[in-house]
């Protein structure tokens, strides 16, 4: 099954955000936005921790844009430590919704806490969304 992979830029307050768009070749079931992992830990849109979940979603029939927050990769601007990243996530999700309005909901995913900038965005958008995390959960069991 062939697919399409495109490079794109999403305009934000900080400038252009670098993004990749994976589009399934077959029937589309929905759309999913994948936020990058934390750049201080090697996270970019091109990291395996972002690309593999995005490919899985694409294989399941989702159109998937993955974007770099401001100041990462080829995205313009500088990291603001939270507020700017929230705005980036809002802009990317609005971009996704404009182009995939036929779907009743969109999905968000992130392999790290940096993607948690996306979580508050869910409350600002009209339709309900899911937040699948690809980050392993920490054990709460004590060995002492």
Buried (B, 14 or more C-beta within 10 A) or exposed (E): EEEEEEEEBBEBEBEBBBBBBBBBEEEBEBBBBBBBBBBEEEBBBEBEBBBEBBBBBBBEEBBBBBBBBBBBBEBBBEBBEEEBBBBBBBBBBBBBBEEBEEBEEBBBBBBBEBBBBBBEBBEEBEEEBEBEBBBEEEEEEEEE
